[in-house]
Amino acid sequence: MMKLYSYWRSSAAYRVRIALNLKAIPCEVVAVPLAGGAHHRADYLAVNPQGLVPALEHQGELLVQSLAIIEYLDSVAPVPRLLPQDPVARAHVAAMAQAIACEIHPLNNLRVLNYLRQELGHNDAAVQHWYVHWIEEGFRALEAWAVKYSSARRFLYGDAVSLADVCLAPQVYNARRFKLSLDDYPTLVAIDAHLQTLPAVIAASPEQQADAR
Ligand SMILES: N[C@@H](CCC(=O)N[C@@H](CS)C(=O)NCC(=O)O)C(=O)O
């Protein structure tokens, strides 16, 4: 059985949880309490020397980086396919996923926010401003792509679930958590509302996790 190192509020782990659920892959979840600093301890650094969640253990291999893990899952369990086979569709889906996972999310990660507060001395208001800024920057482009590529405002690309949706739902969760107004992104909101009806997404949500407070 696969083993996922996860944290209930980690959006990168949330992506992998959605992908596992969509593919109906049974998985043992090991909670790594980021809030208590468990990811900096030697036992977890032996799993992922980056000290980040998620990590996935399967058949003796330790896989890290949520996008790489999901690409692996797509190879070993291709139904439903999260990265389309058509080269153009695949490039668009990967671009939207990367706009979230490589550009919005890393700037708003816990260690970055801690650095802003502790090393650079910014107060909570400044950190909030930073957080909102990078989501807005990313969501502006994603809204335009969603208008262009979503067929029925159910999924970001075409009318099938993809890696782009797997990245969107956790990022919208984060935006709401930080009280960002989503009024300028009606297509993203509609797509997220549809995603939130899918049992695979509901079961992966932070509040459904055993380690949620
Ligand atoms: N690019 C990585 C990001 C992983 C990541 O940043 N995980 C966060 C939680 S969402 C984490 O472990 N943060 C710990 C910290 O910032 O100290 C991925 O997609 O897996």
The ligand as a MOL file (V3000), in Angstrom:
LIG
                    3D

  0  0  0     0  0            999 V3000
M  V30 BEGIN CTAB
M  V30 COUNTS 20 19 0 0 0
M  V30 BEGIN ATOM
M  V30 1 N 6.8560 22.2870 -4.4420 0
M  V30 2 C 6.5290 21.4440 -3.3270 0
M  V30 3 C 6.0380 22.3060 -2.1940 0
M  V30 4 C 5.9210 21.5220 -0.9040 0
M  V30 5 C 5.6410 22.4740 0.2200 0
M  V30 6 O 6.0240 23.6500 0.1780 0
M  V30 7 N 4.9710 21.9900 1.2550 0
M  V30 8 C 4.6390 22.8650 2.3590 0
M  V30 9 C 3.2100 22.6500 2.8130 0
M  V30 10 S 2.0730 23.0750 1.5590 0
M  V30 11 C 5.5660 22.5860 3.5160 0
M  V30 12 O 5.9270 21.4610 3.7830 0
M  V30 13 N 5.9520 23.6700 4.2030 0
M  V30 14 C 6.7880 23.5850 5.3460 0
M  V30 15 C 7.4810 24.8960 5.5840 0
M  V30 16 O 7.2940 25.8260 4.8140 0
M  V30 17 O 8.2130 24.9600 6.5740 0
M  V30 18 C 5.4360 20.4470 -3.7370 0
M  V30 19 O 4.6800 20.7570 -4.6690 0
M  V30 20 O 5.3670 19.3500 -3.1550 0
M  V30 END ATOM
M  V30 BEGIN BOND
M  V30 1 1 1 2
M  V30 2 1 2 3
M  V30 3 1 2 18
M  V30 4 1 3 4
M  V30 5 1 4 5
M  V30 6 2 5 6
M  V30 7 1 5 7
M  V30 8 1 7 8
M  V30 9 1 8 9
M  V30 10 1 8 11
M  V30 11 1 9 10
M  V30 12 2 11 12
M  V30 13 1 11 13
M  V30 14 1 13 14
M  V30 15 1 14 15
M  V30 16 2 15 16
M  V30 17 1 15 17
M  V30 18 2 18 19
M  V30 19 1 18 20
M  V30 END BOND
M  V30 END CTAB
M  END
